[in-house]
Amino acid sequence: MRSDVWAWWPDGRVVRISPGDGAYLQANVHPDGDGAVFWGGPDGSRPRLWRSPTDRADAIPLTGDDHGARHPTFGAGGTRIVFSADRAHGGTGTMADEGPAGTPPSGSWNIFSMAPDGSDVRQLTHGEHVDQRPALCADGTRVAFVSDRGRGLWLVDADGTSEPRQIGAGLLLYRPAWAPDGTALFTFRITAERRQAGRLDLATGEFVPFANDDRGNTHGPWPDPSGEVLLVHSDRDGRWGLHELPLDGGPMRPLRPPGHEDAICAHATRATNGVVTFDEAAMTDLTDRGATPPRAR
């Protein structure tokens, strides 16, 4: 598995920001666009979290190789990062053991938060579970995540004092992202037929798929700062690539970073200054940006 993380600037520049010596993926741009966090490592290493400026490859590790950390995301204010890790269970897997698109291969994974410089690490979930893909809400009080505790999504208070609670029970959902107003989660549903983006209402637990996501498989999604579109990756055109999914029901639009038009690109996020981060996989390593949620116990 080989991949790198890139920053696409509004002026057309596309800059590699990962070290380029292994598998680095699933970047999340800081809200102001000056930096991004992502996870991965050199071939044969344990996964860890990294942070780099978005105008050059100058990545520094935020976690040690004893954390097995992955899936970092900033909160809307950029003051905390949430992530998943097996540090509480003594995991030993390397990057070579990863499942599709970085799915934890086995073991127990919990949710953590930390300051943007890697300090003040706090454990938010506990136990022999596979908790992953966390997202911090805009006011910083709640974290949504995926877990083998059961189908649907799970919520936990960001101070780590509450027990996780389920939303959307019975639905096979993956990669939550908070709507700006905190009333819903954007996610995608996995069925036998396809994978479709939609909105999960937190008050009712109802999942409504987006009608304009009308073919193929769509992953992501990530809300654009404009509030008008979601950034997703989809194979609706025959191969995986970046798209914008308008929230007003308009047709999906492809996003093609210069010089990467024919590449397999995924996991886009956009900052308020217009910088987009994404990852690109070597075609021989990953032909399907599939996500495999943990099996519900």
N, C-alpha and C positions, 0 to 999 in steps of 0.2 A: 504494500500500500504506500504510494507516494503522492503527496499533494503539497501545495503551497498556498499561502494566504496573500491576497493582493488588496490594494487600496486604489480605487478609481476616483480621480479628482474631477470636479466639474469642468476644468479646463482641458480634459481629455487624457491627462497623464494616468498611466496605470503602473503602480509601483509595487514590486514584491516587498512585503514587510516581514515575512518569515525567514528563518535562517537558510532554507534551501538545501538541507542535508538529510531530509527524512520525510515524515508525514506530519503536516500542520494543517489544521482545519477548524471550521466552525467559528470564525472570528465574530466578535461583537464590537462594533465601533463605539467609542465614548460619545455621549450625546453631543459634545461640541466638535467632534471630528478630529481632534489633535492626536488621538491614539486609539489603539484597539487591543483587546485581549483575545487570545485564542489558545488552543491546546495542541499537544502533540510532542514530538521529539525526534531525535536522530534514530536511524535504524537500530533496532535492538535495545532501545532504552525504555524506561518506564515513562508513561505520559505525565506531563506536568503542564501548568499554566504559564503563559508568556504574555508580556505586554511590549508593544512596539509603537513608536510614532508612526503616523500614516504617510509621512513623506520620505521614508527610507527604511531599510532593513537594519534595525538596531534593537533587536528583541532581547529582553532580559527575563529570566525566569522569576515567577512570582511564588512558586511552590517548589519544594524539593521532590526528588524522585521517590520519596517514601509516601507521597500523598496519592499517587495514581490519579491525579486530578484531570478533569475534563469538563466540557460544556459550560464555560464561563459566560455570564451576561451581566452587564451593568444595569443598575436601576436607572430610571429616567433622570435622576439628578446626578448620576455618575459618582456618587459618594460611597457606594458599596458594590461589590461583585458577589454574585451567588454562583455556586458550582457544585458538581458532584465529585465524590472521591471515595476511595476504599481505605483511607488512612486509618480509620477506626477499626479495621479488620485485618490489617497486615497483608494486604494483597501483594502479589508478586508478578502479575502479568505485564508483558511488554507491548509495544506498539504492534508487534507482529501478531498478537493474540486478538486484536480488535475484530469485532463483527462489522457488518455493513455500515458505512458512514460513521464509524466510531462507536457503535453500540457496545457497551461493556460485555465482555465475553462470558463472564460468570462471576460468582462470588457475591459479596454484599457491598452496596454502595449507598452512601448517605449524602444529604444535602448540607452544605456549609456556606458561610458568608465570610467576607473579609474586606478590609480597606483596599483601595486601589493600589497601594504599594505592597500588598501581600501581608500586612500586619493585621493584628486583631482578628484572628481566625476563630469563628464560632460554629459549633455543630448545631444544626437545626432539626435534623431527624436522626433517629436511632434505631438499632435493631438489625436483624438479619433480613434485610430487604434490598431490592435493586431500585433505588431512588435516583432519578436522573432527569436531565433537561429542565433545570429550574429557571424560573423567570420571576423577577422582582417587580411588584406593582409600582405605579407612579409615586405614591406617597410613602413607599418604603416599608409598609407594615405587613405585607403578605407575600408569600412565595408560592407560585404554582409549579407543579412538577408531575412527572410520570412515574409510576411505580408498579411493581408486581404485587402490591397490596391488593389490587383489584383494578378492573377496567375503569375507564374514565380518567379524570385528572384529580390531583390532590392538592390541597391548600394547607399551609402551615404558617403560623405567625413568624415574622422575620426576627423576633427576639428569641425564638426557640423555646418558648414557654408553653406552647399548645401542642396537643396531639393532632396529627394530620387528619383532615376530614375530606371526604370524597365528594366530587361533583361530576355529573354526567355518568353515573354508574351504568354499566352494561355496554357502553360505547368504547370501541377501540380507538383511542385518540393519542396523538403524539405531538410533541414540540409546542407547548403553549406559549403564547405571548399576550400580554395584557393590552386590552383596549385602553386608550388614554384616560377615559373617565372611570375606569376601574369596575365597570358593571358587567364586563364580559371578557372572555378569553378567545383570542383567535387561535385556531389549531387546525389539524387535519384529521379526518376520520378514515380509518382503514377498513375496507370491506373486501369481500371476495372478488368484487368487480373492479374496484379502483380505489385511489386515494384522493380525497377531495377536501379542499379547504372550506372552512366555515366558521361560524361564530357560536360559542357556547355561552348562553345567558346564565349568569351566576345566581340570579334570583329564582329561576325556574328549572335550571338544569337542562334546558332544551338546546339541542344542537341544530342550527339551521345552515345547511350547505350553501355556498355561493353559487347562484344559477349561472353566473358568467364563467365559472370554472367548469366548463361544459364537456371537456374531453381529456383523455390521458390521465396521468397521475401528477398531483401537485403536492409539494412539500413546502416547508417553511411553517407558517407565514410570519412575516415581521412587519409591524406597522410603520409606515413612513412618517416622519415628523410632521408632514403637511396634514395628516389625518385623512387624506383623500385616497390613498392606495395602500396595498400590502405588497411587500417584496416577497416573492416566492421563487422556487425553482420547479420546473415542470418539464415533462417529456411530451407535452401536447403537440409539438411539432416534429416528433419522431426521435428526438434526442434530448437529454437533460440540458437545460439552460435557464438563465435568469429571466424573470418576467415581472411586470407590475400588474396587480389585480385591482382594478378600480372598485372602490366601495360603493360607487353610485350605480353599479350594474353594467358599466360599459365593458367593451371587449378587452381581454387581456392583451398586454403589449410586451413584446420581447425587449430585453435589455442586453445589448451586446457590447461589452467593454472592448475598446480598440485593441487589436492584436490578439484577442481571445474569442473571436467570433465562432470558431469551430471547436472550441474547447468544451469540456464538461465542467460547467461552473455551477456553484450551489451556495446556499447559506448566506444570502445577501442581507446586509443591514445598512441603513443610511443615517448619517448625522445631520444636524441642523444646518451645517455649512455645505451640505450636498455631497460629502465624501461617502462613497459606497465601499464597503468591504465585502469580499467574497473569497471562496476557495476554489481552486482548480485542481482536478485530479488527473493523473496520468491515465490516458485511455486504456492502457493495458492493465491497469490496476483496479479500475472501478468503472464498470459499464452500466451500473444501476445505482443511483444515489438512494437506494432503498434504506428505510429505517425499520428496524425490528424492535418494537417495544418489548419490554420484559413480559414473560408469561405470567398472567395473574395466578396467584396461589389460591 
